[in-house]
Amino acid sequence: MIEEIQPNLFRVEVPLPNSPLKFLNSYVIRSSDRNLIVDTGLNRKECLDAMHSGLQALGIELKKTDFFITHLHADHFGLVSKLATSTSRVFFNRPERELIEASGWWERMVAYAARNGFPENELQAAIRSHPGREFASEWVPEISVLQDGDEIHAGSYFFKCVSTPGHSLGHTCLYEPNKKILVAGDHILIDITPNIQCWSDDHNPLQNYLASLDKVNKMEINLVLPGHRRLITDHKTRIAELKEHHQRRLKEVISILGSDPQTAYQVASRMTWDLDCDSWEEFPRAQKWFATGEAIAHLRYLQRKGLIVRKDEGAVTRFTRNDHTGLLDALDL
Ligand SMILES: [Zn+2]
């Protein structure tokens, strides 16, 4: 499916089979000079077919096309190696280029998940079924790094990069100040909430995410073009809802924690999830993985705020409640 959103700015719907996200929005800017494609889909046949037929219908020649990828997740980055030609530039952010180029990335995540209580016997299966691994780009094309404030243009569109870490380490949106359009990747979505995961001791992704929401909230935007689902016209209302969602989540995590130390995996199993399963045991393994990453992100945020306590015993990290219940109300995001 193709939709012309503004003159020469198109949304191509790329199916994501078996994913609760349903489809990816790839944005295509057509120009007599060079075209620009923002985000591409998973590296799998269904996505490639949809992109090929969409681009053909729009008369887009790939050898006259550059790419901007909002973040490293496979549903955005995975297909770029199949579409980019030797004359294409692939624009991307620096923190995630470094992640992709560093070896042992998955192994470190697996070790971190084990430390946070993910059962050994489920770990390998969860990783095998992880779409980020199964449908990743087979090779990494040469990357042109763009940073916050850098500009990139295509046809009559002059975009500025807006660094919005949180959903991922280097997530970057594109802002068109004249047309007041934000190409938002997975920073702001509607009907579903962007997944905020943490897989390292060095980061505080939820803190970053909330700061990035505040940054975008201040911008003048008439239309948000998100990476999934439908377009958003009132970004401030959606941002307020997303902040409320995380506030509720943080309170839920505190209420789950008692005086007995719990791992992030145990906390995740007690949180409420919007999935069609009766119990945690029925969760698909990949969803258990995402849920645990999300629990860690909320636990990290609370721990850095001093509201909960982390205990590292042997090879396992657990968390307990801090007896500052009064501080709960101070959780003002
Ligand atoms: Zn996505």
Residues whose N, C-alpha, C, O or C-beta is under 5 A from the ligand:
A	BS01	ZN	D75 D186 G227
